[in-house]
Amino acid sequence: MPSVIKNRQIVEDSWQFVADDAELPTGPVIVSLARWRQERATLLERGAPVGVRLPNTADVADVAADLPVLALVALEFPKFADGRAYSQARLLRERYSYPGEIRATGDVLRDQLFFMIRSGFDAFELRADRSPEDALKAFNDFSESYQPAADQPLPLYRRKR
């Protein structure tokens, strides 16, 4: 079973991404936004957790009403230099108060993890050519953060008294 980094630990990934034309397996599944829209009732009737994969071009407001029934939202990083998913994660956490798993997928690299945590991500599917053990070190690259963010709503000057 493949692994992911979740809550700063390497864990086995119980989720399966299911292509739009594939049969639904048992257990937790992640489906595309298009499949979610077409098969919402069927997916919910299965009784297993459901997640949706959003391209970084999608507006998270499009799934806001569905967030209470989604256990996971996977946000795509199609390439290293495209950071729109950071904004999507922050909106999910701060505007929509989404408590579920927000997973980074695609071109996810060690150097991004600290900033992804700050944006609201809590799970990471690394590129296949990257070491999860090495990636865990990224969470200790910085001891403090000055600005408020999804992981710490108070700026440093308000925390240090």
Residue pairs with C-beta under 8 A, 6 or more apart in sequence:
1 12
1 13
1 14
2 12
2 13
3 10
3 11
3 12
3 13
3 132
4 10
4 11
4 13
4 103
4 123
4 124
4 125
4 126
4 132
5 11
5 113
5 123
5 124
5 126
5 132
5 135
5 136
6 101
6 122
6 123
6 124
7 122
7 123
8 136
8 139
9 136
10 132
10 133
10 136
13 125
14 27
14 28
15 28
15 29
15 30
15 49
15 51
15 72
16 25
16 27
16 28
16 29
16 30
17 29
17 30
17 31
17 53
17 74
18 24
18 25
18 29
18 30
18 31
18 35
19 32
20 31
20 32
20 34
20 35
24 42
24 43
24 46
26 46
26 48
27 48
28 48
28 49
28 50
28 51
28 71
28 72
29 43
29 46
29 48
29 49
29 50
29 51
30 50
30 51
30 52
30 53
30 72
30 74
31 39
31 43
31 50
31 51
31 52
31 53
32 52
32 53
33 52
33 53
33 54
33 55
33 58
33 62
33 63
35 43
36 43
36 50
36 52
36 63
36 66
40 66
43 50
44 50
44 69
49 71
49 72
50 69
50 70
50 71
50 72
51 70
51 71
51 72
51 73
51 74
51 101
51 103
52 63
52 66
52 70
52 72
52 73
52 74
53 74
53 75
53 76
53 105
54 60
54 63
54 73
54 74
54 75
54 76
54 88
55 76
55 78
56 75
56 76
56 77
56 78
56 82
56 84
56 85
56 88
57 84
58 88
60 73
60 88
60 91
60 92
60 96
63 70
63 73
64 96
67 73
67 92
67 96
67 98
67 100
70 100
71 100
71 101
72 100
72 101
72 102
72 103
72 123
73 92
73 98
73 100
73 101
73 102
73 103
74 103
74 104
74 105
74 125
75 85
75 88
75 89
75 102
75 103
75 104
75 105
75 121
76 85
76 105
76 106
77 83
77 85
77 104
77 105
77 106
77 107
77 108
77 112
78 106
78 107
79 106
79 107
80 107
80 109
80 112
85 104
86 115
86 116
86 119
87 119
89 102
89 104
89 116
89 119
89 120
89 121
89 150
90 119
90 120
90 149
90 150
92 98
92 102
92 120
93 102
93 119
93 120
93 150
94 120
94 150
101 122
101 123
102 120
102 121
102 122
102 123
103 121
103 122
103 123
103 124
103 125
104 112
104 116
104 121
104 123
104 124
104 125
105 125
106 125
106 127
107 127
108 116
108 124
108 125
108 126
108 127
108 130
109 126
109 127
109 130
110 126
110 130
110 134
110 135
110 137
110 138
111 138
112 138
113 124
113 135
113 138
113 139
114 138
114 139
114 141
114 142
116 124
117 139
117 151
118 145
118 149
118 150
118 151
118 152
119 149
119 150
120 150
120 151
124 135
126 132
126 135
144 156
145 152
145 156
146 155
146 156
147 155
148 154
148 155
152 159
